[in-house]
Structure formats: structure tokens, C-alpha cells
Amino acid sequence: MADVAQGRKQAEVAQPRLDTAELKKLVIWFNAELCSQPIRDPRQNEVVFGLQHFAYLIKLRDKITGKKVNKPKRKAQAIMIGTLTREHFGAIDEDRAQTLSWLRAVVERPTVISHNRHQHVPGDEVFTKEFQNKKANGYRYKSLVFRKVGKVLEPVTSYRKKRLNVKQCDVIWPPDFDCKK
């Protein structure tokens, strides 16, 4: 783990994982904690989470086709009022859903912000945050991909990874970030 003396902040303890048994509780948490409160990144850019992002951030799938759900905002609203439940959908990505509680820290206190170089993931910037990891699987980084929409950033997807894997030429913030440390 990198330390402050090397120019990087110490990894912080992640928020507790969310319970994914009931989609209704999960989407209500998402709406209250991420959609209803203003969030700014360290550069003071506004970050906007909306109900339309919920399905994509947890990889909510259609029960029949297994593909992304259509009309994600309507689906999230229907889940919130209880007309749709987990039984109406296919799989979700449990890890992504459980770690929604980490997203505010990723946005407000990222380890690094870089240009998005993923060929198959649309978006402009990737925020990556290092968390303390006490499990053997080694996934200690959480990344959140954003696209710029006017003057705001909107989330596209999130995932965990084992290594930082950022090239110096892709670093946007912090300006003194050293990829070699």
C-alpha cells in the first residue's frame, strides 16, 4: 500500500457493503444517498447520479434476454414503489450492487482521475480509489467511469480491480500523481 510519504494518500476503509436481497431497499438507498445529494469531485465538478443510472451501475439484466434492461429510469421507479421486484429481473452483479456505498468516496476522494482508454466502455474519465483490502482476492481498487454531459459528469459504469494500471500520460488529477509509486 502506498503511503503519504510517497505522495499518495493512504487507502481508506471502505463503507460497509450493501444488502442486495431486496432491490427496493437498494434503489431507495441509491436515490437517497447518491441522487438526492449534491456531489462534487476534487476539481469541484458537479457529479450527477440519477435513477436512470441505477440499472447500469448494478448490471441489472432482463429476465428473458439476459441483456441490459430497457427504460432503466422507469424500472428503478417501479422498483422503488414495489411494482417490480428482484423476481422480475435476471441477474445483477452482486459485487457492483454491494459496493454502491463506496461510490461517494470514489468521487469525492479519488486516488487518481484519468482519461478513459477502454475501447468497449463509453465515457470520458475514470475515477479510481484505493481501499484497504483484507480479503485474499486482491481487488482493492474501485473505478467509476463518467461521461461529460455539458458541465456535469454522469456515471456510466463501475468495477473493482486488483491494480491501478494508469499511464502517466492519462492522469488528469492530481497533477502531481506519480504512476510509478
C-alpha positions as CSV (number, residue, x, y, z in Angstrom):
1,M,0.0,0.0,0.0
2,A,1.3,3.4,-0.9
3,D,1.8,5.9,1.9
4,V,1.6,9.6,2.3
5,A,5.4,9.9,2.3
6,Q,5.4,8.6,-1.3
7,G,3.0,11.3,-2.4
8,R,-0.2,9.2,-2.2
9,K,-2.9,9.2,0.3
10,Q,-3.3,6.1,2.4
11,A,-6.0,3.7,1.3
12,E,-9.2,4.3,3.3
13,V,-11.5,1.7,4.8
14,A,-14.5,1.1,2.6
15,Q,-18.0,1.7,3.7
16,P,-19.9,-1.4,4.6
17,R,-21.3,-3.4,1.7
18,L,-25.0,-3.0,1.0
19,D,-27.5,-5.8,1.3
20,T,-28.7,-6.8,-2.2
21,A,-31.5,-9.2,-1.2
22,E,-34.2,-6.6,-1.8
23,L,-33.9,-4.3,-4.9
24,K,-36.4,-1.9,-3.4
25,K,-34.2,-1.1,-0.4
26,L,-31.1,-0.9,-2.7
27,V,-32.7,1.6,-5.1
28,I,-34.2,3.7,-2.2
29,W,-30.6,3.8,-0.7
30,F,-29.2,4.8,-4.1
31,N,-31.8,7.6,-4.6
32,A,-31.3,9.0,-1.0
33,E,-27.5,8.7,-0.8
34,L,-26.3,9.4,-4.3
35,C,-29.2,11.0,-6.4
36,S,-30.6,13.4,-3.8
37,Q,-27.4,15.0,-2.5
38,P,-25.0,17.3,-4.4
39,I,-21.7,15.6,-5.1
40,R,-18.5,17.3,-6.3
41,D,-15.2,15.9,-7.3
42,P,-11.9,17.3,-6.0
43,R,-11.8,19.7,-9.0
44,Q,-15.3,21.0,-8.0
45,N,-17.0,19.5,-11.0
46,E,-20.6,18.5,-10.3
47,V,-21.3,14.8,-10.4
48,V,-24.9,13.8,-11.1
49,F,-26.3,10.4,-10.2
50,G,-29.9,9.7,-11.4
51,L,-32.3,6.8,-11.2
52,Q,-31.5,6.1,-14.9
53,H,-28.0,5.1,-13.8
54,F,-29.1,2.6,-11.2
55,A,-29.6,-0.4,-13.5
56,Y,-26.3,0.1,-15.3
57,L,-24.3,0.5,-12.1
58,I,-25.5,-2.8,-10.8
59,K,-25.8,-4.5,-14.2
60,L,-29.5,-5.2,-13.8
61,R,-30.5,-7.7,-16.6
62,D,-33.7,-8.5,-18.4
63,K,-35.1,-11.8,-17.1
64,I,-35.8,-13.3,-20.6
65,T,-32.9,-12.0,-22.7
66,G,-30.2,-11.5,-20.1
67,K,-29.4,-8.2,-21.7
68,K,-29.5,-4.6,-20.3
69,V,-33.0,-3.6,-19.2
70,N,-34.9,-1.1,-21.4
71,K,-36.1,2.2,-19.9
72,P,-33.8,1.9,-16.8
73,K,-35.3,5.0,-15.1
74,R,-38.8,3.6,-15.3
75,K,-37.6,0.3,-14.0
76,A,-35.9,2.0,-11.0
77,Q,-39.0,4.0,-10.2
78,A,-41.2,0.8,-10.4
79,I,-38.7,-1.0,-8.1
80,M,-39.0,1.9,-5.6
81,I,-42.7,1.8,-5.4
82,G,-42.8,-2.0,-5.2
83,T,-44.4,-2.9,-8.5
84,L,-41.3,-4.7,-9.7
85,T,-39.1,-6.9,-7.5
86,R,-36.0,-9.0,-8.0
87,E,-38.1,-11.8,-9.4
88,H,-39.0,-9.7,-12.4
89,F,-35.3,-9.4,-13.5
90,G,-32.4,-11.7,-14.4
91,A,-29.1,-11.4,-12.6
92,I,-27.4,-8.4,-11.1
93,D,-23.7,-8.0,-10.5
94,E,-23.7,-8.6,-6.7
95,D,-20.3,-7.0,-6.2
96,R,-21.2,-3.9,-8.0
97,A,-24.5,-3.6,-6.2
98,Q,-22.9,-4.3,-2.8
99,T,-20.3,-1.6,-3.4
100,L,-22.6,1.2,-4.4
101,S,-21.9,2.5,-0.9
102,W,-18.2,3.1,-2.0
103,L,-19.1,5.4,-4.9
104,R,-19.3,8.7,-2.9
105,A,-15.7,8.1,-1.7
106,V,-14.6,7.3,-5.2
107,V,-16.0,10.6,-6.4
108,E,-15.0,12.9,-3.6
109,R,-11.7,11.4,-2.6
110,P,-10.3,9.5,-5.6
111,T,-6.7,8.2,-5.7
112,V,-6.5,9.3,-9.3
113,I,-8.7,10.6,-12.2
114,S,-7.6,9.6,-15.6
115,H,-8.7,9.7,-19.3
116,N,-10.8,6.7,-20.3
117,R,-8.9,4.5,-22.7
118,H,-11.3,1.5,-22.6
119,Q,-12.2,0.6,-26.1
120,H,-15.5,-1.0,-25.1
121,V,-16.6,1.3,-22.3
122,P,-18.0,4.6,-23.3
123,G,-17.0,7.6,-21.2
124,D,-14.5,10.4,-20.8
125,E,-12.9,10.0,-17.3
126,V,-12.2,7.2,-14.9
127,F,-12.1,7.9,-11.2
128,T,-10.2,5.2,-9.2
129,K,-10.0,4.9,-5.4
130,E,-7.8,2.6,-3.4
131,F,-9.4,0.9,-0.4
132,Q,-7.9,-1.2,2.3
133,N,-8.4,-4.8,1.4
134,K,-8.4,-7.6,4.0
135,K,-9.6,-10.3,1.7
136,A,-7.3,-12.6,-0.3
137,N,-8.9,-11.8,-3.7
138,G,-6.8,-8.7,-4.0
139,Y,-9.4,-6.3,-5.5
140,R,-8.5,-3.1,-3.7
141,Y,-9.4,-0.5,-6.3
142,K,-12.9,0.7,-7.2
143,S,-13.2,2.5,-10.5
144,L,-16.1,4.6,-11.8
145,V,-16.3,5.7,-15.4
146,F,-18.0,9.0,-16.2
147,R,-19.1,10.8,-19.4
148,K,-19.2,14.6,-19.6
149,V,-22.7,16.0,-20.3
150,G,-22.4,19.7,-20.6
151,K,-20.7,20.9,-17.3
152,V,-21.6,17.8,-15.3
153,L,-20.2,14.2,-15.0
154,E,-22.7,11.3,-15.2
155,P,-21.7,7.7,-14.3
156,V,-21.5,5.1,-16.9
157,T,-20.3,2.0,-15.0
158,S,-18.2,0.9,-12.1
159,Y,-16.0,-2.1,-11.3
160,R,-13.3,-3.3,-9.0
161,K,-9.8,-4.2,-10.0
162,K,-6.6,-5.5,-8.5
163,R,-4.1,-3.0,-9.9
164,L,-4.2,0.7,-10.6
165,N,-3.0,0.4,-14.2
166,V,-2.9,4.1,-15.1
167,K,-0.3,5.6,-17.5
168,Q,1.2,8.9,-16.5
169,C,0.1,10.5,-19.8
170,D,-3.6,9.6,-18.9
171,V,-3.6,11.3,-15.4
172,I,-5.9,14.2,-15.1
173,W,-5.9,14.7,-11.4
174,P,-4.0,15.1,-9.1
175,P,-1.4,17.0,-11.1
176,D,1.5,15.6,-9.1
177,F,0.4,12.0,-9.2
178,D,3.2,9.6,-9.9
179,C,2.1,6.3,-11.5
180,K,5.4,4.6,-10.6
181,K,4.9,4.7,-6.8
